[in-house]
Amino acid sequence: MHAKHLAHLMAGGLLLLAGAAAPAAADDTEAICAEAKQQFAEMAFEKAPPNTVDVLMYKYRFCPPKLTVKAGTAVRFLNVEKRTSHSVWFKEAGKKESDRLFPEEGITITLQDPGTYPYLCGPHWETQNMVGELTVTP
């Protein structure tokens, strides 16, 4: 690669180091979540039980990134990636980080107390801004 071309890529913010993934832009979330739904449909997840809402983990995003549920509703976090593992961590609430969820694995969390609960993916929140927010209503 020529130095002039390299400088242009660096100035435009387009240069990625080999093996490094760029965080998705916030405006890409809708498109990424549409892809996540398609991935989910192709995987072998069981249908969500009654009173359960799914949050998909895909391309360093939680889909949807913000969710409001009634107290007692189960929230099922599902990894619909092909290769990447994620976790779910309600860090600000003092909850323990989940084990790594590998492709086609999930965890179900039910919160009873109304409030707003930010959560994150332990391995990807700082480098990829993989964060979400769950609001629980009475």
Secondary structure, DSSP 8 states (H G I E B T S, - for coil): --HHHHHHHHHTT----TT------GGGHHHHHHHHHHHHHHS------TTEEEEEEETTEEESSEEEEETT-EEEEEE--SS--B--B-TTTT------B-TT-EEEEE--S-EEEEEE-TTTHHHH--EEEEEEE-
